[in-house]
Amino acid sequence: MAHNPLVSVVIPAHNTEATLARALDCLLEQEVLDWEAIIVDDASTDSTPAIIAGYVERDARFRTLSSCAHSPAGARNDGISTARGQWLMFLDADDWVDASFLAKILAALKTAPDAVVAYCGSRRVMPDGAFTPSSIAPEVAIQPFETFSRRCAIATHAVLVDRETIVELGGFDASLRTCEDWD
């Protein structure tokens, strides 16, 4: 029987040749090794499929799906449908996380066994390579609904969420063309 990974990382990719390798490399750098990455090629017309194929060939934890969803939400839903991990992470093809991300967020989840989601702060990388200061919205812990009703307070890739909960909620709203991650 195949081992189910602890974390499934779902990566929608549409014409992401300029950034995808860096996003996938951050997974190879993780201190926690028990993950799978589902890269959903959403009808790319550039070299994205070849980049994906190289990673799939290099490491068995990478899997690929072809999609014609033409939206990040639809591509994420396609990835969710084949995810096997207890936890889901949504990594956009132009983002990356620190090598300690999974280790730290899984450790936080161990301290709260009933939790269905954990999140952390994030920061942006500017075009010149400089990092903005790390930011986290403390009001999310106090008033999550009120906070999210006003703004997207947490970066998509700064969250680990229980897969069964996402499936029960029906995944992402594919009718949204923007802010689908916030929704």
N, C-alpha and C positions, 0 to 999 in steps of 0.2 A: 504494500500500500504506500502511495506517495506521501511524503511529508507535506503538511500544509504549513506555509510560512507564517510567522507571527504577524508580519506587516505586508500588505499589498500596496504598492505605489502605482497609482494610475496617472499616466502622462499623456495628455492629448497633444498631438503633434500635427500641425498643418503648415507646410513650407517653413520648417524651423531649422534649416541647414546651418544657419549662423550661430545658433545657441544650444541646440540639442545635445551635442557632445558634452558640453560643460555641465548641463543638468544631469546627464547620465553618469558622468564621472563622479559627481558628488555622492551618488549612491554607492559606487565602488569604494569610496573613501570612508563609508560609515563604520563606526566601531562595532555596531551590531550587524551581524552577518545574516540573520534570519529574516530575509525579505525576498519578495519577488517584485519585479517591475513589469507592468503591462503598458507597453508603449502603443498607443492607438494612433496609427497613421490615418489621419482624416483627409483623404483625397489629396495628398501632397503631389505637386508637380515639379518639385526641385529634387535635390539629392537626399532629402529626408529618408526615404525608404532604404537607400544604400547605407546611410549612417546607422539606422536601426538594425539592419541585417548584420553589420559588423559587430555590434554589441551583443546581439542574440547568439552569434557564432562564438564570441569571446567568453561569455558567461551564461550558464544555464538559468540563472535567476532572471534574466531578461526574456520576456515573451513579447510577441507583437500581434496586433490585430489590425485588420484593414477596416476602415469605416468610411461611410459616405454621409456621416451625420452633418457635416459642414457647420459644426458648432462645437465649442468646448464642452458644453453641457451634454450634448448627445454623445460625443466621443468619451467623456467620462462615464456616462451610463453604460456604454458598450464595455468599457474596461471593468466597471463594477460587476457586470454580469458574469465575468470569468474569474474574478478575484477569489482567492482561497484563504487569504489571511484573516485573522481575527480583527485586525485594525486596518483602516484605510488611510492612506495619505494621498493627497492630490497635488502633484508637482507639475507646474506648467513648464513647458520646454524652454522658457527663457528665465527660469529661476533655479536656485540651488540652495542647499542647506549645509550648515556646518557639519563636519565629520562626527561630532558628538550629538547631533540632533536626536536621532532615534534612541540612543542610550539614555539621554536626559529625559525625554518625554515619556519613554516607557517606564523609567524609574518613578516619575511623578504619578503615572497611572497605577503603579503598584501600591502607592500610599493611599489610594482611593479606589478600592476594588469594585465599587458600584458605579464608578464614573463611566460614561459612554463617550466622553470627549476630553481631550487635553489640548492646550494651546500654549504658545509662547510668543514672545515679541519677535520683531523682525527689523531689518534695516535695508535700505536701498544701496545699490552700487551705482555711482554716478558714471557718466560716459568716460570720465578721466580715470576711473578705477577707484576713486575715493569712496569711502563708506559714510553714509549718514549715521547719526547716533542711533543706537537701538531704541526701539519704542514698543511699549505695550500699553494697552488701554485698561487701566485698573478697574474702570467702571463695568467692564464685561463680567467680572466676578460678582459684582454687587447687583447690577441690573442688566442682565444679558439681553432680554427682549427689547427693553427701552433703548439700549445702546445700539443694537443692530437695526432697530427701526429707523434710526437717524443716519447711520453710516456703517460702512464696512470696516469694522474695528480691528480685524485680524486678517493677516495675509492667508490666502488659501493654503499655501504650503507650510504654514506654521501651526497646523492642526493635525491631530491624529484622532480618528473617530471610529467607533465600533461599526464594523461592516453590517451586521444584522440590523442595526438601527437605521442606517442609510437605506438598506433594502426595504425595510418596513415603511419608511417615509416616501419611498418611490423614487429615490435618487434625485438628480438635478432636473429642473424644469427646462426641457429642451426648446420650449417656445420662446424663451428669453434670449435675445441676441447680445445683451450686455448685462452685467451684474448678476449673472447666473450663479457665480460662486458666493456672492453676498446672500442671495436668496437661500 
